[in-house]
């Protein structure tokens, strides 16, 4: 069967809630994928940073297969022998006290919102039907009804109201705006250390440190969404580590599942997480034995193979090679580790999607974000030789744009 057959099935029987590039992947390994017709591509998206360890990492695959021969699901009605060791390792590598396992990134964010609100009601005396969380313009935290309520992206919101109250939006990377937005009913600040979906928006040095100071001064919570920036993507295990701070609540997901399975968690200080009681929050699949086995292996690979260090080195090299490309339409290259955005000066009627389509034809799979930026976020196992292979194909496309 050719690609058109599978794309036709998707379009006929699937909801039209994505606009993918017209490539049908049937095999993958490391940084490489192959389509149904046998053409080889380099993966420069990593499933939005969910495959930091590379496609089908053998250690993670083995952990999954071994666990599937034992037990995969117990629900939280019973205990299992995999969740505890997984949560211990998760807390140790993040530096947090307690973890609540979930499945998707959006669930981790929802969990963090709920724990922050209940904590504020119980410890700050904010009434149960009040309390605001400060969020940032151009944020992306997921697509649940509550989360889109504080999105500034019209595509995420149109037609889905009424929206959930309790959020105050301020410009990203504007400390003064955050300070002005704080009231006696403020619960906390929810922020991405780097805005990925908004186009790899990297804040000024010290931004997170200033947010930490503000939260400490006002007795509110700093909630960091590291679902995309976490797990070695930016050259540190977590982006907050670049500024030597620690959040009160941390959302993780994506690469925690090693590219095999959805695994996420909300982590917090013990006094915060203790506001949850039996029945107040949960998930049938959260913390299941298969997820725990995969999550442990995913963390071990990141640590043992020093993928944060590789992300730092290869990210710097990738940027250096991109800077060799000469085109006045390239406005800016934004990079932290192996999270890279190349923004173009193009007319509003000329988004960068056609650039991504031309890259695909050359064997490079990347995706546009916010119409004017091409994002590169390859698996963290990438080598200089892999980057050189990609640049040989990226350079002529970018220079002819």
C-alpha positions in Angstrom: 0.0 0.0 0.0 1.3 3.5 -0.8 1.1 6.6 1.4 -2.1 7.9 -0.4 -4.0 4.8 0.8 -3.2 5.3 4.5 -3.7 9.1 4.3 -7.1 8.4 2.7 -8.1 6.2 5.5 -7.1 8.8 8.1 -9.1 11.5 6.3 -12.1 9.3 5.8 -12.4 7.8 9.3 -10.5 10.2 11.5 -11.5 13.6 12.9 -9.8 16.4 11.1 -8.1 17.9 14.2 -4.5 17.8 12.8 -2.9 18.9 9.6 0.1 16.5 9.3 2.8 16.5 6.7 1.9 14.0 4.0 4.4 11.3 5.1 3.3 7.9 6.5 5.9 6.4 8.9 6.0 2.7 9.3 9.4 2.1 10.9 11.8 4.0 13.2 15.1 3.6 15.0 17.2 6.2 16.9 16.9 9.5 15.0 15.7 7.9 11.8 12.3 6.9 10.5 11.1 5.3 7.3 7.9 5.7 5.4 5.7 2.9 3.9 7.5 3.3 0.6 10.9 2.8 2.2 12.2 6.4 2.1 14.5 7.3 5.0 14.1 10.6 7.0 15.8 12.2 10.0 13.3 13.0 12.8 13.6 16.6 13.8 10.5 16.7 16.0 10.8 13.7 18.3 7.0 13.7 18.6 7.1 17.1 20.3 10.0 16.0 22.5 8.4 12.7 23.6 11.2 10.7 22.1 14.3 12.3 23.7 15.9 8.8 24.1 15.5 8.0 20.4 13.0 5.8 18.7 12.7 2.3 20.2 15.6 2.6 22.6 16.5 -1.1 23.3 16.6 -0.7 27.1 13.2 0.9 27.2 11.7 -1.7 24.8 13.2 -4.5 26.9 11.7 -3.1 30.1 8.3 -2.9 28.4 8.4 -6.4 27.0 9.6 -7.9 30.3 6.8 -6.2 32.2 4.2 -7.2 29.7 5.0 -10.8 30.5 4.2 -10.2 34.2 1.4 -7.7 34.9 0.4 -4.5 33.0 -2.6 -3.0 34.9 -3.9 -3.2 38.5 -5.7 0.1 38.9 -5.1 2.1 42.1 -7.6 -0.2 43.9 -4.6 -2.3 44.6 -0.8 -1.8 45.0 1.7 -3.1 42.6 5.5 -3.7 42.8 6.5 -1.2 40.1 4.9 2.1 41.1 6.8 2.7 44.3 10.3 2.3 42.9 9.3 4.4 39.9 8.0 7.3 42.0 11.2 7.1 44.2 13.4 7.5 41.1 11.1 10.2 39.7 11.3 12.3 42.9 15.1 11.8 43.2 15.9 13.0 39.7 13.5 16.0 39.9 14.4 16.9 43.4 10.8 17.0 44.4 9.2 15.4 47.5 6.1 13.6 46.2 4.7 12.5 42.8 1.2 11.8 41.6 1.4 9.7 38.4 -0.9 10.3 35.5 -0.9 9.5 31.8 -0.8 12.6 29.6 0.8 16.0 29.9 -2.6 17.7 30.0 -3.6 15.5 33.0 -0.4 16.5 34.8 -1.3 20.2 34.3 -4.9 19.6 35.4 -3.6 17.8 38.5 -1.2 20.6 39.3 -4.0 23.2 39.0 -6.2 21.2 41.3 -3.5 20.7 44.0 -2.6 24.3 43.9 -6.2 25.5 44.3 -6.9 23.1 47.2 -3.7 24.1 48.9 -4.6 27.7 48.6 -8.1 27.1 50.0 -6.8 25.2 52.9 -3.7 27.1 53.8 -4.3 30.7 52.6 -8.0 30.9 53.4 -9.0 31.7 49.9 -12.7 30.8 49.5 -13.4 27.6 47.7 -15.1 29.3 44.7 -12.3 31.9 44.3 -8.6 32.0 43.6 -6.6 33.0 40.5 -3.6 31.4 38.9 -1.4 33.8 36.8 -0.6 32.4 33.3 1.3 33.7 30.3 0.2 34.9 26.9 1.0 32.4 24.1 1.1 29.6 26.6 0.5 26.0 25.7 -0.4 23.6 28.5 -2.8 21.2 26.7 -6.3 21.1 25.3 -8.7 20.2 28.0 -11.7 22.6 28.6 -10.0 24.1 31.7 -6.6 24.5 30.0 -7.9 26.2 26.8 -9.8 28.6 29.0 -6.5 30.4 29.7 -5.1 30.0 26.2 -4.5 33.0 24.0 -4.7 30.9 20.8 -8.0 31.4 19.0 -7.7 28.1 17.2 -7.7 26.3 20.6 -10.7 28.2 22.0 -13.2 29.0 19.2 -16.5 27.3 19.7 -15.6 25.6 23.0 -17.0 28.0 25.5 -18.1 28.7 28.2 -14.7 28.8 29.7 -13.4 28.1 33.2 -12.7 31.2 35.3 -9.9 31.6 37.8 -6.9 32.6 35.6 -5.2 35.9 35.0 -3.1 36.3 31.8 0.0 38.5 31.6 2.7 38.9 28.9 5.5 36.2 29.0 8.9 37.3 30.1 7.5 40.4 31.9 8.3 40.2 35.6 6.7 43.6 36.4 3.4 42.5 34.8 3.4 39.4 37.0 3.9 41.6 40.1 1.1 43.9 39.1 -1.3 41.0 38.6 -0.9 39.6 42.1 -3.9 40.0 44.5 -4.8 38.5 47.9 -6.7 35.8 45.9 -3.7 34.7 43.8 -2.9 31.0 44.2 0.3 30.8 42.1 2.0 31.3 38.8 1.9 28.7 36.0 4.6 29.0 33.4 6.7 27.2 30.8 10.4 27.8 31.3 10.6 28.0 27.5 7.5 28.4 25.4 7.7 25.6 22.9 4.5 25.7 20.9 4.7 29.5 20.8 7.9 29.3 18.7 10.7 28.4 21.1 10.3 31.7 23.1 13.3 31.8 25.5 12.9 34.3 28.4 15.6 36.7 29.6 18.2 35.2 32.0 17.0 35.4 35.5 13.3 35.3 34.6 12.5 32.1 36.5 14.6 33.3 39.4 12.6 36.4 39.6 9.3 34.4 39.5 10.7 32.3 42.3 11.4 35.4 44.4 7.9 36.8 43.7 6.3 33.6 44.8 8.4 33.5 48.0 7.6 37.1 48.9 3.8 36.6 48.4 3.4 33.1 49.7 2.1 31.7 46.4 3.1 28.7 44.3 5.5 28.5 41.4 4.1 25.8 39.0 6.4 24.9 36.2 5.3 23.0 33.1 8.3 21.1 32.0 6.4 18.6 29.9 8.3 19.6 26.7 11.4 21.3 28.2 12.1 18.6 30.7 14.1 15.3 30.5 17.4 16.7 29.2 15.9 18.6 26.2 17.5 22.0 27.0 21.0 20.7 28.2 20.0 20.2 31.8 17.7 17.5 33.1 15.1 20.2 33.6 15.1 23.8 32.3 14.6 25.3 35.8 18.0 23.9 36.7 19.7 26.5 34.4 18.8 29.1 37.0 19.4 27.1 40.2 15.8 27.3 41.4 13.2 24.8 42.4 9.4 24.9 41.7 6.7 24.2 44.2 4.8 22.1 41.7 6.3 20.5 38.6 4.5 19.0 35.6 6.3 16.3 33.6 5.4 13.9 30.8 6.3 13.3 27.1 9.8 11.7 27.3 9.0 10.1 30.6 7.3 7.5 28.5 10.4 6.9 26.4 8.4 7.2 23.2 6.5 3.9 24.0 3.7 4.8 26.3 1.9 7.9 27.8 3.4 8.5 31.3 3.1 11.8 33.2 3.1 13.2 36.7 2.6 16.2 38.9 5.2 16.6 41.6 5.2 18.9 44.6 6.4 19.6 48.1 4.9 17.1 50.5 2.9 19.8 52.4 1.3 20.7 49.1 0.5 17.3 47.8 -0.9 16.2 51.2 -4.1 18.2 50.5 -5.1 15.3 48.2 -7.1 12.7 50.1 -8.5 9.3 48.9 -11.2 9.9 46.3 -10.3 13.5 45.6 -8.2 12.8 42.5 -7.0 9.8 40.5 -6.6 7.8 37.3 -7.4 4.2 36.4 -4.1 4.0 34.4 -2.0 6.4 36.4 1.0 4.5 38.0 0.2 1.2 36.3 3.0 -1.4 36.3 3.7 -1.1 32.6 3.9 2.7 32.8 6.1 2.5 35.8 8.5 0.0 34.3 8.8 2.1 31.1 9.2 5.3 33.1 12.0 3.9 35.2 13.9 2.7 32.1 13.3 6.1 30.4 14.8 8.0 33.3 17.8 5.5 33.5 18.6 6.0 29.8 18.6 9.8 30.2 20.9 9.6 33.2 23.2 6.8 32.2 23.8 8.0 28.6 24.3 11.6 29.8 21.8 12.9 27.3 21.6 16.3 28.9 25.3 16.8 28.1 24.8 15.6 24.6 21.8 18.0 24.1 24.0 20.9 25.3 26.9 19.9 22.9 24.9 18.9 19.9 22.5 21.9 20.4 25.5 24.3 20.2 26.8 22.5 17.1 23.4 22.5 15.4 23.1 26.2 16.0 26.6 26.9 14.6 25.8 25.0 11.4 22.4 26.8 11.1 24.2 30.2 11.5 26.3 29.3 8.4 23.2 29.5 6.3 22.9 32.9 4.5 19.4 34.2 3.9 18.2 37.7 4.9 14.7 36.2 5.5 16.0 34.3 8.5 15.0 36.7 11.4 16.4 34.8 14.4 17.6 31.5 15.7 16.5 30.7 19.2 18.2 27.7 20.9 18.5 26.1 24.2 20.0 22.6 24.1 18.3 20.7 21.3 15.2 22.9 21.3 15.7 25.2 18.3 13.5 27.6 16.5 14.4 29.3 13.2 12.1 32.3 12.7 11.6 33.8 9.2 10.7 37.2 7.9 7.8 36.3 5.7 4.6 37.9 4.7 1.5 36.9 6.7 0.1 35.1 3.6 3.3 33.1 3.4 3.7 30.8 6.5 6.7 28.5 6.9 4.6 25.3 6.3 5.8 25.1 2.7 9.4 25.2 4.0 8.7 22.2 6.1 7.1 20.4 3.1 10.3 21.0 1.1 12.4 19.8 4.0 10.3 16.6 4.0 11.0 16.1 0.3 14.7 16.2 1.1 14.4 13.7 4.0 14.1 16.1 7.0 11.0 15.9 9.1 10.4 19.2 11.0 7.2 21.2 11.7 6.2 24.8 11.7 4.9 26.5 14.9 3.0 29.8 14.9 3.3 30.0 11.1 6.7 31.8 11.1 9.0 29.5 12.9 10.5 26.1 11.9 11.2 24.0 15.0 14.0 21.5 15.3 13.9 19.2 18.3 15.6 15.9 17.3 16.1 12.9 19.6 18.9 13.6 22.1 21.0 10.7 20.8 21.8 12.7 17.7 25.4 12.9 16.6 27.5 15.5 14.7 27.3 13.2 11.6 23.5 13.1 11.8 23.4 16.9 12.1 25.7 17.3 9.1 23.5 15.0 7.1 20.5 17.2 8.0 22.3 20.5 7.3 23.2 19.3 3.8 19.5 19.2 3.1 18.3 22.1 5.3 20.8 24.6 3.8 19.6 24.5 0.2 15.9 24.7 1.3 16.5 27.7 3.7 18.7 29.5 1.2 16.1 29.2 -1.6 13.2 30.4 0.6 
